[in-house]
Amino acid sequence: MSLNGKVAIVTGSGRGLGLAYAAELARLGAAVVVNDVDAQTAADAVASIETAGGRAVAVVAPVGPTETAKLLVAAAVENFGRLDILVTNAGVLRDTVLWKMSDDDFDTVIGVHLRGTFTTVREAVLHLREQSEGGRIICIGSPTGQRGNFGQTNYAAAKAGIVGMVRTWALELKRAGITANAVIPVAATAMTATVPYFAAAVEAEAAGEPMPAFFRHDLGFGTSDDVAGLVAYLASDAAAGVTGQAIGVGGDRIQLWSHPEPVVTGYREGGWTYEALEESFGDVFGAELQPVGERFPPLPEELQGASANA
Ligand SMILES: NC(=O)c1ccc[n+]([C@@H]2O[C@H](COP(=O)([O-])OP(=O)(O)OC[C@H]3O[C@@H](n4cnc5c(N)ncnc54)[C@H](O)[C@@H]3O)[C@@H](O)[C@H]2O)c1
């Protein structure tokens, strides 16, 4: 199998997307360090991977502090002898509008997502560089980090920051043969289950029925398993030439995101004074000002009932 002999760490992999990533990496032959803050969830995840014929151990510790990052790398090396793949997936939400967001709401989300990604990748890279056999860093972003989202100041900052770090790491780690990519997932999990817009899709999944094509195709919204294939691909030798990318996946859809590029460039000899901008800002940029936020199409009528009940 394509990941035979490889060792992976997946943070926040007790349930949801992280569990799907861990299970898929294990199915393809990797030994996996499962991590979560909840001991039972982590133990259940290890048991399900082992039942399916895979190899896994659990580290129950909160991602964020450097001590946890050290525990994760040590668990990979002590239990399985090496480290090849790190997936930074652990996450929490503390949604509210800016003017109601507390310092704690901000620090908690930044601490788990942004600091947690930084500390675990730094620790993994210290080991991978020493091991000198390349490696794979896969960091989980979000559409919110790419475009912004109402009520998610903290999460938007963390997820945009993660993609910013990935671009930097792709440059810094190239020489060591370590790739760094961001995956931008969308899937039905505990995190999205309460969003009314997705209610019909979440209900279909809970009932064991296929999700309506509107969600899978038009919105790129599906199950956690729909995202796991891309994570496993980026972890494999087949993706050795792929680094510094942000790739969105969900349902039946996959998308390569652009990195921010200037869309309009203007020049004025002597520079852009206030007066010059007052006169010509509209002419230079007028039609090209950029939209923000995700643009969701209206829900088809037959899918609206579930949303109203959610
Ligand atoms: N579900 C989606 O549509 C979606 C979209 C974009 C991004 N994401 C991202 O995907 C990742 C997984 O999300 P999910 O939807 O599976 O959520 P989830 O809530 O189902 O799972 C997150 C897991 O992380 C664990 N966790 C939380 N804090 C932790 C910490 N400090 N250390 C270790 N584990 C911790 C939780 O216990 C849980 O098991 C997150 O980074 C999330 O932001 C999800």
The ligand as an ORCA input file, in Angstrom:
! r2SCAN-3c Opt
* xyz 0 1
  N     -16.434     20.795      9.155
  C     -16.141     21.676      8.220
  O     -16.914     21.909      7.271
  C     -14.859     22.449      8.280
  C     -14.667     23.488      7.364
  C     -13.473     24.178      7.368
  C     -12.482     23.828      8.272
  N     -12.694     22.834      9.176
  C     -11.599     22.524     10.090
  O     -11.392     21.125     10.132
  C     -10.875     20.760     11.424
  C     -11.720     19.655     12.024
  O     -13.042     20.113     12.153
  P     -14.307     19.165     12.391
  O     -15.404     19.762     11.594
  O     -13.930     17.732     12.225
  O     -14.599     19.516     13.921
  P     -14.955     18.614     15.174
  O     -15.355     19.556     16.223
  O     -15.886     17.492     14.775
  O     -13.552     17.930     15.533
  C     -12.491     18.645     16.095
  C     -11.738     17.725     17.018
  O     -10.643     18.450     17.560
  C     -10.570     18.185     18.952
  N      -9.895     19.283     19.636
  C     -10.391     20.502     19.965
  N      -9.447     21.238     20.570
  C      -8.334     20.476     20.611
  C      -7.006     20.688     21.109
  N      -6.641     21.825     21.692
  N      -6.110     19.675     20.973
  C      -6.459     18.498     20.395
  N      -7.692     18.253     19.908
  C      -8.610     19.232     20.032
  C     -12.011     18.020     19.390
  O     -12.120     17.334     20.619
  C     -12.586     17.240     18.197
  O     -12.442     15.844     18.352
  C     -10.842     22.053     12.233
  O      -9.560     22.631     12.152
  C     -11.857     22.915     11.517
  O     -11.628     24.281     11.750
  C     -13.864     22.146      9.197
*
